[in-house]
Amino acid sequence: MPKIDFGYVRVSSKTQKLDLQVDALLKEKVHRKNILSDIVSGVKAERKGLDELLDV
């Protein structure tokens, strides 16, 4: 399996948790500092975490 260097997680609202997605990436040996995240609705176009990941 190829090594994953970065990860991205997203939930739609502040009442949801990123934990399960983050845990899955950590299990795949992605460093916590390389996991970018957003808490934003799926219809919202601006996703700062995703934009940051795409700039890497």
N, C-alpha and C positions, 0 to 999 in steps of 0.2 A: 504494500500500500504506500502511495507517495506521501511524503511528509507535508503536513499543512503548517504554514508559517503564520497565517492570519485567519481570523474568523470574524463573522458578523452575526449579531443576534438582534431581534426586534420583537417587541410586543406592541399591541395597539393602544393600551391604556395604562395609566399609573397603577391601577388595581391588579394588573397582571405582573407576573414575576419572570425575570430573565434567567433565573437559577438553573432550570433544567437544560436550557440551551447552552449556557455557559459551562455547566458541568460536562456536557457531552463534548464540547471542544477541549476542555481541560483533559478529559480522558484520552483524547487524540493527541495529547502533548502540545497543544497550542498554549503558549505562554499567556498569562492573564493580561499582561500589558499589550498584547497583540490582538486582543478581542475587543472589537469596536461594537457599540450598541446604540440603539435608538428606541425611544418610547414615543411612538407616533402612529397615528391612524394610517391604515393602508392606502387611503385615498390622498393623503397629503404628499405632495411632490417633493418637498425638502426633507432630506434625511441626512443630517450632518455626519453621523457615524458611517453611513454607506459612502458618502462623498469622500470622507477622509480615507477610507479603505481603498477606494478606486484611485486615489492620488498616490498611493504607496508604490 
